[in-house]
Amino acid sequence: MTWTEIPDEAALTALLGEPGAAARDKERSALADVDRDWLAASPFCLVATSDADGNLDVSPKGDPAGRLAHVIDDTTIAIAERPGNRRADGYRNILANPHVGLNFLIPGRGDTLRINGRARLVSDAPFFDAMVVKGHRPLLAVVVEIDTIFFHCAKAFLRSKLWDPETWDPDGIVPRRAVLSHQLEKPDTSVEELDAYYGPSYEERLYQE
């Protein structure tokens, strides 16, 4: 099979064309009021990081709206970390390379808020009090100094119909989480045990250290 590869930026531009002025110039360097409103309404974001060698990681972060992201000032935000699997891939990347890319979503909205900046890890600060959920303070926070911020259009969400319930089929082709875990991660644990683990108590344990 023959592939036609794009070898350089000039070839890419020749294929896609130049961006329009609105798209090219929409980047900003500080939060506007609407950005603050968006962050307050967003319960979910994706955090992209890279280590010193360029190896990438994209990690989902979720909390109740108003507790996921905290605005420190016009050019600085913080994202809470909660108990997890302790891999800390993205955090190890930040220690080696501070550059991060964030994408904040609001359920049902096709547009997203994108932030690129430089991050550091903080284990405690007074603003942690504003990020408490169910009595639990964050384990740490990623503090991001904003380089660029802009809104991204809804085309990807419209094409994918991500928010259209008629397209949802969570029990379709891909097996449920317990089966995946048994097949790929915990073959010595029965599916029944894993179903119990990922059952109602799984959500109850989300903020337990």
Salt bridges, closest charged atoms under 4 A:
ASP25 OD1 - ARG24 NE 2.96
ASP35 OD2 - ARG28 NH1 2.48
ASP63 OD2 - ARG82 NE 2.73
ASP74 OD1 - ARG36 NH2 2.50
GLU81 OE1 - LYS61 NZ 3.01
ASP89 OD2 - ARG87 NE 2.76
ASP111 OD2 - ARG109 NH2 2.70
ASP124 OD1 - ARG137 NH2 2.34
ASP129 OD1 - ARG137 NH1 2.19
GLU145 OE1 - ARG118 NH1 3.46
GLU145 OE2 - ARG120 NE 3.77
ASP147 OD1 - ARG118 NH2 2.74
GLU185 OE1 - ARG177 NH2 3.05
ASP195 OD2 - ARG176 NH2 2.92
